[in-house]
Amino acid sequence: MSGFFQELLRVNRYKPSYGKIARSLTGIGIAIIFFCGGYTFHFHTSGWDPAVRGGIAFMIAAVGAWLAFRTIHWAPFADFLVSVETEMVKVSWPAYQETYSSTVVVLAVLGMLALVVYVFDIAWYLVFRYFFQII
């Protein structure tokens, strides 16, 4: 357990020039989650002293920012994010027209499926209503 706390309290950065985009966006996402938590805490504890609420909300945000920094510089996670960014560069992304046509196909199929489920729902409703009227 002491290794975990030693890693948590380190200040150095692990391979700072690798995987900058994936690591930056992941760190920002983690920090936003904690900032939203601090914001929510601050505004949902209205009965408390404003200084205490603000202080605790600030501490939640500060701890979240530190955890975001440490998470993206933790060696196993940083290596994972570097490999994610490397693989994302290799992906051949579809053109706009292909994305648009695929979206139209998906929405059309979902619409037809919803219609089929609706028809079956009405049919079973009528069957059961007729069946229970007989009994």
N, C-alpha and C positions, 0 to 999 in steps of 0.2 A: 504494500500500500504506500510505502514511503516513496517508491519510484513514481507513482501517480502524482503525488504532491510536488515532488521535485520537478516533474515535467510541467505541471500546472504553473509553477512559479518561475520558470525560465523566461528569459527575455529575448534570447536569440531567435533568429528566423531560420527556418529549414529550407534550403534551396530556393532563395527568394526570387530568382530569375526564371524559374520553371513554372509553367501552368498559371501564369498571372491572371488570366481572365477567369478561369474556373475557380481559382482560390479567392479572388477578389469578390466575385458574385456570391460565392458561398458564405464568405465572411460577412458581407453586407446583409444577406438573408438571415443569418443567425442573429446579427445585431438588431435587425428590424424586429425580429420576434421578441427579443428582450426589451427593446424600447417600447413596443406595444404593450408588453406586460407591465412595465413601469407606468405607462400612461393609464392603462386600465386600473391598476392599483390606486393611482393618485385620484382618479375621478370616481371610483366606487367605494371609497372610504371617506365619505363626506363628513362623518361625525368626528373624525380625528382632528387634532391640531394641524393646521396647514403646514407648519414647518416640519412636523414629523412626517406627514404624508409626502411632502416634497423631498425630504431627505431620503426616505425609504425608496421612493420612486427613482431618485437619482442613483441610489446604490444598486437597485435592480438593473438600471441601464448601464452603469459602470461595470458591474460584474459581467453583464451580458457582452459588453464590448470586449472585455478582457478574455472571456471564454471564446468569443468569436476569433480573436487574434490567436489565441493558443490553439484552437481547434485546427485552423488552416495551416499552422506550423507544426502540428504533431506529425511526426515522421510517417506513420502508416497512412493516415488520412491525407496528408499532403501528397504522398506518392500516388494514392488512389486518384486524387483530383488532377494530378499531372497526367496520369494515363488516360483519364476521361477526356481531358482537353486534347491530347494527342489523337485519340480515336474520333473525336468530333470533327477534327480537321479532315480526316479521311472520308467522312460521310459525303455521299453525293446527294445534295439536297435537290428536291424537285423544283422545276420552274413554276412560275405563278400560274400559268394556264393548267398545268397538270394538277397543282394543288386545288385550283378552283373546280376543275371537272371532278376530281375525286370527292371534294366536299359536296357537290351537287348529287353525286351518286349515293353517297352515304345518307344524306338528308332524304332523298327520294325513297331509299330502301327503308329507312326508319319510319317515314310516313306511311308506306304500304304496310309495314309490320304493325304499326299502331292501328291502322284500319282493320287488319285481319283480327287482331286481338279484340277490338271493339265489336266486330261482327260475331265472333265466338262468344263474347260476354253476353251480348243481347240474345243470341240463340240459346245459350244455356239458361239464361234468366227465364226465357219463355218456356223452355222444357220443364224446368223445375216449378215454375208457377202453375203450369198445366197439371203436372204430376201431383202437386200438393193440393190442388183443387179437387182432384178425383178422390183423394184419401179423405 
